Each structure stands twice: as structure tokens, then as C-alpha cells.
């Protein structure tokens, strides 16, 4: 875990050290691939117009990429809508 966190490639994720533990525990065969996908998804989601209203809460993109790696967009749509199964209050974009 410490080795992953120390790699320069993943420096942008160091503000959330739990990501490295999750990568190592749930993706032991290739934790680096998981971390690369997380970084790629964060960048892609933050750049998508559909989620422009969430850019003032950038941590939500990281949360979506880490906790819903198979479909982070669905995670964000549920969070925006505040659906009962999202487990969160609705996130309202700034107008």
C-alpha cells in the first residue's frame, strides 16, 4: 500500500489514502490498473457536460470512480437525482 501511494504516477490520489488500500485489497492481482482507471474516470467524468453542475464538488467524481467502478456515471446520476438507493441527499448543481 505504501509503495503504491509513493508512486509518482498516483500522486494526485494521495489526498485520499484509502484508495490505495482499496486498490490493494479488492484488486490484488493488479492494483495499479484499478488506480489508473480511477484517474482516467475522474478526468473523464469531470469533463462531461452532463456533470458540469457537480464540478464545484470535485470529490464526488473520485467517489464515483472508486465506489462504483463498473458504472460511475450511474452513481453520479443517482447522486444528482437523490434517488432512494443513492444513500445520499440530492446534489443540487449551482445555478
N, C-alpha and C positions, 0 to 999 in steps of 0.2 A: 504494500500500500504506500509506504513512504517512498519507494523507488518511483512509482507511478506519479505521485504528487510532485516529485522532484524533477521530473522530465519537463524540459522547456516547452515541448510540444503542447503540454496540457496546462501551462501557466495560467491561462485565462479561467481555469476551473478551480483554482486554489482557494477562491473565496468561499467555496462550498466543499470542504474536505470530505464530507460524507459521500460524495460522488465517487471518490476513489475506492472507498470501502465497498460501496455497492457494485462497482465495476469488478472488483476482485472476488467478491463473494458470489454474485449472481452470474458472472461471466468469466469463470476461472480459466477457461481454455484460451480466451483472447480478450482480456480486459481493455487493451489498447484499442481494439476495434470498436468496442462499446463507447469508449471516450471520444474517439474520432467521430462516431455517428452522432453523439450528443452535441459536439461542437458544430458539426455540419447542420444538424436540425435547428439548433438555436439561431444560427445565422440565417437560415432559410426562412424560418417562421417569423423572425423579427423583420425581415424584408418583405413579407407578403402583405399586400394591401388589405386583405380580409382582417388582419390582426393589427392594423395600424393604430387602432384605439387602445391597444394594450402596451404600446411602446413606452409609456410612462411608468410601467411596472415591468421592467425587463426580466426580473426574476421569474416571472410566470413562464417565459419561454424555456428557461432552464428546467423548471419544474415539469413542464410538459414533456420535454425531451428525455428526462431521466425517469420519470414515473409512468410514462406512457410511451415507451419507445416504439411500439408497433403502430401507434396512430396518435402522434402528438397533436395533430390538427383537431381530432375529435375531442381530445382533452380540452383544448382551448375553446372550442365551440361550446362545450358544456359549461365551462367556467364562465364564459361571456353570458350565456343564457341563464345561468344559475339553476340548472336542472336539478331535480332532487338527488340524482345519483352522482352529481358532481362533488357533493360533500362540502360545497363552499357557497358562500353568498355570491350573488351575481357580481361580476366585474363590469362596471359601467365605464365605457370609454369616455374620455373627456370630450366635450363638445367645443 
